Amino acid sequence: MLPLLGLIFYSPCDILDKNNSLIGGAMHIQESGEMYLETILILSKKQPHVRSIDVGEYMGFSKPSVSRAVGLLKTGGYITVDEDGYLFLTELGLELATKIYERHNILTTFLCSLGVDSDTASQDACRIEHVLSDESLEAIKRHIGK
C-alpha cells in the first residue's frame, strides 16, 4: 500500500481515495489500465478469443488482480465480457489500446535506431509510452520517418 497524493494503490488496478472508496470508471485511465488494454489488443491479434486468464498469463498478474482490472475496464466502458468470459475491446477501448500500441512500436523503433538492443528497447518503450507527450511522440515520428 503506497500513499501518493491522497490516493492509495493496492494493486496495479485498484485505486482508492482517502476514505478507501474505489475510484472506478474515471475519465482518465491509469497506466495499468492502458497496459491491460494494450495486452488485450496484442492477444486478440494472435488468437481468436481473449480470456482473463490469457491476460494474466501474458502480464504475469494474479487472477484476482486481472479480475479487478477487468471489472474496472468494463465499468469504464473500455471492454465488454460475453457470456463465455471472452474479452472484447469497445470502440473507446480499441482507440486507446491502438494509440498505446502505436506509441510502443514507434518508441521501440526509435530506441533500436539509437543502438539499444530490441529486448531492452521494448521494455523501455513500455515504460515511456504512458508518459510521453503527443508533441514529443510526433517529433520522434518525424525523426524516424513514420
N, C-alpha and C positions, 0 to 999 in steps of 0.2 A: 504494500500500500504506500503510494507516494503522494503526499500533498503537493499540489502545484497550482498556484493562482486560484485557490478556492475550490479546485476540483481534486477528486481522489480517484486514482486509476487502480483498479483491482486486477484487471486483465487487459489484454490488448483491445478488447471491445466494450468493456464496461466503464462508463463514465458516470460518476455520481457527483452531485453537488454537496455543499457543506452539511446538508441535512440527510445525507445518504439516500437521496431520491434520484432514481435513474433519469438521466437526460437522454432521451431517445428521439429519433425522427427529427433531429435538428436540421436546419437548412444547410449548415456546413458539415460535411462528413469529415471525420478524423482520418489521419493517415492509415490507421489499422483497417478502417472500413474500405479505404481505397485499395489497400493490398488484397483484401478479400475479394473485392470486385474484379481486380486485375487477375487474380487466381482463377475465378470462375470463368472469365473470358478465355484465359490461356487453356484451361482444361476443356472448355467447350469447343475449342479449335482442334483438340486432339482426340476427343471421344464424343459419341452421340449424346450422352447424358451425363450430368454432373450431380453428384450427391454430396451431402455434408461430409461424409467420411472421406471422399476423394479430396475435398478441400483441406481437411485436417491432415491427411497424409502428405499432401503436397507442401503444406506450410509448416508441418511439424507441430501442430497445435492439438490440444486435447479435445475430445468430443464436447465437453461442457463449454469450452471457450468458443468453439465453432458454432455450437447450438445457440449460444447467446448472441454471437455476431449475426448469425442468420436471422434471428428474431428482430434485431435492431435494423438490419438492412431491409427486411420485409416491411417492418413498421414505417421505415423512412421512404418506402416506395421505390427502392433500388432493385429489388428482386421479388420474384414470386416463387412459391413452392407448390408443386402439384401434389395430387393425392398419393403418388408413388414416392414422394420425397425428392423428386428431381428439382434442381435449382435452375431458374431462368432469370436472366437479366431483363429488367424492364427497359423501356426506351431511355429513361433517365439513367439507369444503372449502366446500360450499354454505352451511352455517351461518355460517362465519367470513366468507365473501365478502358474504353478505347483511347481516351486522352492520356491516361496514366501509362498505358501500354506503349503508345507512341512516344511519350517522353522517355520511357525506359530504353526503347530501341535507339532513339536519337542520342541519348546520353552515352549508351554503351558504345555506339559507333564513334562518337567524339572521343571518348576516353581511349578506345583502341587506336584511333588515329594519332594519339599522343604517345603511343608505345606501351600502354597499360595492357597486361595480358587479359584475355577475354573473360575469364572467370572473375578476376578482381574488378574489371570494368563493369560487369553485370551486377556484382554485389554493390559496388559504389553507386551505380545508377539507381539501384533500388532504394537507396537512402536519399539520394539527391532529388529524385523525381517528384517528391511530395512537397518540397520547399522551394524549388526553383521558380522564379517569376516567369510569366509568359514572355516578358521582354527579353530576358536572358536566354530563354529557350529559342526564341526567334533568331537571336544573334548567333547562337550555336548552329541552328539550321542553315542560316546564310553562310556561315563559315565552312560547313562541311558540304554545302551544295545540295541540301534536301529541300 
